[in-house]
Amino acid sequence: MSIVFEDLGKPLCHAKIVPGNTITSIGGEFYTYTERLLPFTSGGTTAIVVGDWIVGATSTAKAEVVAVALSSGTWGGGDAAGTFRIRSQHGTFQSENVLVAAGTNDATIAANSTVSPPGYEFGGMTAQAALVSVYAQTALVAVTGGKPNQTALVGQPMAAGTSWVLRNADQIKNFKVIDYTAGSASTVQITFFY
């Protein structure tokens, strides 16, 4: 049976979890739709556009760009300044350069982002579905609120290359994951649908 993603809603946010030996839940900032504002200065000569993922050169924080508002300068001139509207932020940005793909200094920021004022589409909405995919090593998961346990093998194993669809907000909020085997470094990617 194949999944028709249009039936799940609009895919807006993404989270990556590398749980290790720590039981890890999904942070509320991912399943409750939130956009953030990140001012930038001295943009590089390559334009950062909607859909790009920016990564902090020092912090390695990352986020997806939803909108770019220039307040002065140009990308071509290397002096673009303005604000990124972002979502799916992982980590904390700091005073640093941000990069896109193999870039080296695509823009400069002075601090972490701030939560955008209310009034944008989907703002504050809770995800109604989530696609959970395991990319590396088997993970041990639970969706009922209980905690997976490596020693007792409590929970459901998800092998690398497998996916689940969580079909309601309770399953998403109750999702917990840990490596199936201690130190095996599982990697779980989650896309949230609104």
Secondary structure, 3 states (H helix, E strand, C coil): CCCCHHHCCCEEEEEEECCCCCCEECCHHHHECCCEEEEEEEECCCCCCCCCEEEECCCCCEEEEEEEEEEECCCCCCCEEEEEEEEEEECCCCCEEEEECCCCCCEEECCCCEECCCCCCCCCCECCEEEEEEEECCEEEECCCCCCECCCCECEEECCCCEEEECCHHHHHHCEEEECCCCCCCEEEEEEEC
